Amino acid sequence: TLVVLAIYSKQTDVIPHGNDSLGNPQVLGLQTSEFRGIPLQEDAQKPLEFVKKAELDTLDVSARSFYVYDRTTGQVLIENNSQLQTPIASLTKLLTVYLAFQYLPNNEALIVKNNDLVLATPVLRLQVGDQISPKQLIEEVLIGSANDAAMLLGHALEEKTGKPIAQLMNETAQKLGLSNSKFNNPLGFDNVANYSTAHDIHL
């Protein structure tokens, strides 16, 4: 299991281990550039930093690999085996969607072919001859993780670029700095050649 957690808020509350009450959360930390009372927005010269007020309790975390960081400051708060190469299942579809945004015009209708059909759920239940826009497919992939929608995008990307989808994904991954990732298909089906790391996913 792989976990990547980004913390966005200026204050992050973590419920202490064994405490079911939501009324008294433990403050993990605070994003601040405050010095002697200078508010964040008035101190543009000093970069934001995340100041820990308590350590994150990971005793109950069963994931083999995790990476927790503050999205605003970029600081890594805690990690474990973040470079471990791990199957990433449908997180693979994020790269498929990224490529669709790069190469496929939103208003260009795609026609479903027989090789686009996938039985493994979840699916959009596309039928041969259906016409659907990349925009609709992207929404179905992101919201419903629809495998047939991702497959159709993958085949459309192959036609548009003239490259096998795995090659296109791997070339793009390297450009994005995903040095410990490799992709074999646009869906995320488990395969020894389809993996990433918690560190790469956070990029």
N, C-alpha and C positions, 0 to 999 in steps of 0.2 A: 504494500500500500504506500502511496506517495501523497504527501500533503504539502501544498504551498499556501501560505497565508500572508496576505498583505494587510497591513493596518493603515487605515486612511485618516481616522479621526485625530483631533488634537489631544484627546484624552481617551485612553483605552482601558475599559474596566474588565477584569477577569474574575469570575466567580471562584473563590478559593475551593480547593479540593474538599469534598464532603459537605459543602454548604449549599443547601437547596434554596436558600432565601435569596430573592432578587433585590432585597431592600438594602443590603450592605455589601456591595461588591468591593473587591480589592482593586485598588488602582495600580495597574501594571506600570504605567509611565505617562509622560507628558511630552508632547512636542513643544519645544521652547527655544527661543533665542533671547529670552528675557534676562536682563542683567541690571540689578539694582532698580527693579520696577519698570524698566523700559518694555512696553508691550511689543508683541511680535511684529505688527505691521509698521511700527516706527523704527525698527532696527534692521534696515535693509542690508547693512554691511556685514552683519554677523549671520552666518548660515544657521538654518534650523537644525536642531539636534533632538534626538529622543532620549530623554533622561529617565532611566529605569528607577522606579520606586519599589519594585519587587520583582523577584525572579519568577518566570513562568513555570508553573507546576506541570511537568510532563510525565509524571509517574503513570498516568492512565493512557498515555498515547501509545497505541499499538503499532503505528506506522513504522516501517523499517527506515523510512527516509522522510524528513520534513525540513522546511525552511520557512522561518517567520521573519518578516522584515517590515520596516516602516516605509510606506510608499512615498511619502513626502520627502523624507530625509535620505532614504536609501540605506539606512543603517540596518544591519542584520541583528535581530534581537536574540534569536536562538536557532540552531540548526543541528541536524543529526544525519549523517550519511547523505548530505545533499548532492554529492556527485555520484551516488549509486545509480547505475543504469537499471531502469525499471520499466516494465510494460505500462503504458499510459492510457490504454483503452480509448475512450471517445475524446479525451483531451487532444488526440491526434487531429480531430475535426477542426480545431482552432486554426491549424496551419492550412487546412483545406479552404476554410472560409477566408483566411488572409489572402491566399492566392486568387480566390474568386473575386475579391475586391480589386486586386491588382490587374486582372486580365479580362474579366467578363463584364461587358456593359450590362447595367441593371435592366434595361428595357429590351434586351435581345432575347427573344423567346427561344428556349431550348426544347427540342423534341425528344421525348423519351423513346429509347430503343430497347430491344430485348435484353441486351447486356447491362442495362442500367438497373434492372430489377433485382432486388435483394430480398431474400426471405427472412433473414435474421432481424428480429424486432429490436428496437422500434422502427417502424417504417411509415412513410406517408401514403403508402398504397398507390403508388403511381402505376399507370397503365401505358402499354405501348401506344404511341401516337399522341399522348398527352403533350400539351405545350405549356411551359411554365417558365417564368423569368428567374434569372439568377438571384434577384432580390428575394423572391418568395422562397426559393430553395435555401438561401442563407438563413432566413428566419426560421425555417423548419429544422435546419441543422443545429442552430444555436439554442432554440427553445425546446425542441422535441428530440434532438439527437437522431433525426431520421436517417437511417442508413442508406435508403435508396436515394434520398436527396443528395447526400454526400457523394454517392457513387456517380450520379448524374453530373455533379459539379466536377468530379475527377476526370470523367471522360471528356467533358466539354473543355477542360483545361488542356488535356492532351491534344485535342483537335486544334485549339487556339495556338498553342506554343510549339506543337510538333515534337514534344518530348514526352516520354512515359511519365506518368504522374509521380512515381517514386523518385525518379531522377530530378524532376522539377522541385519536389518537396525537399530533397536533400541538398540541392544547390541553394535553395532559399534559406534553409536552416543554417547553413554555413555562413551565408551573408548576414544573417541576423545574430550570429555569434553563438548559436546552439551547438557548441563543439562536441558535446557528449550525447547528441541525439542522432537517431537514424530512423528513417521512415520507409515503410514498405507498401502501404496502402492508404487511401484517403479516409478510411473509416475508423481505424484504430483496432481492427481485429488483432487478437494476440498473435504475435509472430516474433521469432528470435531477431528479426531485422527491423522491428518496430518498437523503439524504446526512447526514453529520455530520462532526465534527472530533475529533481526538485529545483536545483539551481538553474538549469536551463529553462524550465517552465516559467520561472519568475521573470525571466527576461522578456 
